[in-house]
Amino acid sequence: MDNHANQLEKKLHTLKSSWDNLSKDDGFSELFRIIHFPGYTTPAEWIFIQSLVDSMQEMTNSLIATKANFIKGNHAVIQVNEKVGH
């Protein structure tokens, strides 16, 4: 069982590192500047770009909810185990 916990801990550290990397500014400052250039997009490009940003936000919201439920579920496992004396 300890091996499973160690494997999961390693995966969780990798996941946390990936999420930490997502929160870095990398590129957003530049995007905030670029989008204000005159003629930045055609109407067709605007639809495409807006769709990508909306999709990225939906995926982010889903990850936030999944993370919260994952943590909540893990707390529930501990509470059940404490009640049965494990």
N, C-alpha and C positions, 0 to 999 in steps of 0.2 A: 504494500500500500504506500509506503514511503516513496518508492520509486515513482508511482503515479503522481504523488504530490509534487515531487521534484520536477517531473516532466511538465506538469501543468504550470508550476511556478515559472519555469523557463519560457513556456509559451506566453504566459501572462506578461512577463517582462518584455518580451519581443513585441507583444501587442501594445503595451504602454509606450514603448519607445516609438512605435509607428504613429500612435496618436499624438505623442509629444511633437513629433516631426510635422504632423499636419497643422499643429497650432502655430508653427513658426510663420513669420510674415512672408517668407520667401515668395516674392513676386507680387504680393497684393499691393504694396506701395507703388510699384511700377504700374500695375493695372489701374489703380485709382488715377494716375497721371494720364495714361494712354487713352482711357475712355473719353476724356474731354477734348481730344484733338478733333478739329473740324473734319467732317467726312469720315469719322472713325468707322462707321458701318453703313452698308446699304440696308434697305428694309429687309431683304432676305437674310442677310447676316445677323441683323438685329434679332429676328425670330430665332435663329439658330443659337446665338449667344445667350439670349434670355432663357431658352429651353435648357441649355447646359447649366446655367447658374441655378435655375429652379430645381433641376434634377440633383445637383450637388447638395443643395439645401435639404431636399427631401431625404437623401441618403444620410446626411449628417443628423437630422432629426431622428431617423430610424436607429442609427448607431447610439445616440444618446439614450433613447428609450430601451434599447437592447441591453446596454451597459447597466442601466438602473435596474432592470428586471433580473439580470445576471447576478448582481450584487444582492438584491433582495432575496433571490432564490437561494443563494449560498447562506445567507443569514438564517433562512427558514430551515435549511438542512442542519445547521448547528443547533438550533432550538429544538428540533425533533430529537437529535442525538442526545442532547442534554436531558431531555425528558425520559428517554429510555435507558439512560445510564451508560452511554458509550463514551 
